């Protein structure tokens, strides 16, 4: 397990969270968002100031879930940690957030009327990663992207206050699936 993940888990893992204020939680999520390499800038100047806090909170949720799924190095341990993360998500939606990611996410849930569905879909995709590492058909790959990428776009649309029409959601899903596929193709060696 990478040192960074070990450090994060020791400070904010299942054994307890170091206490922090909402402002400290927001600063942590912003730092995490700006401090991690991604294929495209998550928090570029294209993201309006009033949306940045929400984008950082969603990114931090995704980053943690992804690290718990991909960086632990043991499928059983990853599943255990993802189960803990799901419990933290449920606690957040019940108003009992203690982890800095969820302390930062909680006001976004209220402000933008976010639902738990997309967050659970993301966790489901990371759990799926523990069991499936090869897809036999194109439809299976696209189906995976439906759970691992499309929910992020839907969350960002809600944070942005964008149109939630079926057409808008379908366009968002296509873009997110395309970005996920491009990310996979970049990883092919």
N, C-alpha and C positions, 0 to 999 in steps of 0.2 A: 504494500500500500504506500503511495507517495507520501512524503513528509507533510506536504500541505494538507492532505486529507486527514492524516493522523492528528495534526495540530487542530484542525477545525473540529474534529470529533471530540478531542479531549476538552476543548473549551465549550462546545455547544452540542455535544452528542447525547445519546440516550441516557447517559449517567447523570445528566443535569446540565443546565445552562447557566453560564455566568450571567448575573443580572445586568440588564441594560435598559436605558430609557428608549422611548420611541425615536427620539432624535439620534441617539447612538445607533439604533437598529437601522435607521435610514442611511446614516453615514456608512455603516458596514456594507449595506447592499450596494450603495453607489461605488464604494471602494472595490468590492468584488466585481461589479460590472465593468469598471474601468481597468481593473488590474488583470483580467484574464484575456488570453488570446482567443479570438474568434475569427472565423473566415470573413466576416464583415463587421463593421463597427456597430455595436448594439446601441450605443449612446452617442451618436454623431450629432453634429449641429443641425441635422435635419429633424431631430426630435424636439418639438416645442418644449420650452421650459416647464409649462404646466403639466406635461405628460411624463417628464423624466423620472419623477419619484415612483410612479406606477410601473414604468418600464423597468426600472432598477429592481423593484420588488419582485416582479414576475421573472426577470432574468435570474435573480438570486435563487428563487425557488427552483427554476429549471437547472441551474448550475449545480446546486446541492443534489438534486435528484439524479442528475446525470453522473456526478462524481460517485454517488453511492452505488449506482448501477455499474459504472465502467471502471472505476479506479480502485476498488477494494481488492480485486484479484481472487475472490472466492465467491462463487455463485450463491452458496447457502448464506454466507455472511451478508452479501449484498441484499438478498431477499429479506433477511432479518432487519437490516438497516432501512430498506425501503418500506417495510411494514411500520417501523417506528416513524418514518417520515410521513406516512399516510396518517398515522395517529396524531402527529403534530398538526397536520392539515385539518383533520377533523376537530381538534381542540381549537384551532384558530377560528374555524367557522362557528364554533360554539362560544366564542368570546374568551377563550382561555389560553391565548397565545403566550408563550414564554421564550421561544427561540427568536433571535433577532430577525430572521427572514420573515417569520410570521407576525412579529410585532410591526414590521414595516408593511407587510401585506394587508393586515387587518383593516387599516383605514381605507385602503384601495378597494377592498371588498365592499365596504359600506358606501364609499363615494361613487363607485362605478357599477354597483349591483352585480358583482362577479358571483358566479355560481361555482360550486365545487366540482362540477362535472369535468370541465377541461383539465383541472389539476389532477383529478383522479385518472383521466385518460393518459396523461403524461407518466404518472407513476406506473400505470399498467404497462405502458410501452417499455419502461426500464425493467420491470419484472420480466416481461417477455424476452428481453435481451439475455436474461439469465438462462433461458431454455432454448432459444433459437438463435443460431448465428449464421444460418444459411437459408435463403429462400429459393424455392425451385421455380417459381413463376413470377412474371412481372406483376401480376395482380397481387401476389403476396407481398411484394416489396411496396407497392403503392398502398396496400392496406396497412402495412407497418407505419408508413409515413402519415396516414390518417390519424394514428394515435400518437405518434412521436413528434409531429411538426404542426399539423393543422390546428390543434388546440392553442398553440402559442399565438398564431395569427388571430384566432377568435378572441383571445384575451386582450390582445393589443387593440383590436377593433373596439372592444368595450371600453377600454381605458381612453381611447381617442374619441369616444362618443360618436363613432361612425355609424352609418346606416347598417342595420342588422337584417336587411332583407335577405331572402334566400339567394338571390343573385349575387349580392355582395359577399355572403359567406362562401359561396362556391368559388368566386374569384380569389378570395383570400386563401381558401384551401388549396387551390391550384398553385398559387405562388409559393405557399409554404411547402407543399410537396416538392415542387421544383427546387426550392432552396435546399431541402433535405437531400434530394437526389444528387444535387451538385456537391454537397458536402460529402456524401458517400463516394462519389467519383473522385474527389480530391484525395480521399484516403486510400484508394486502390493503388497498390504498389506494383 
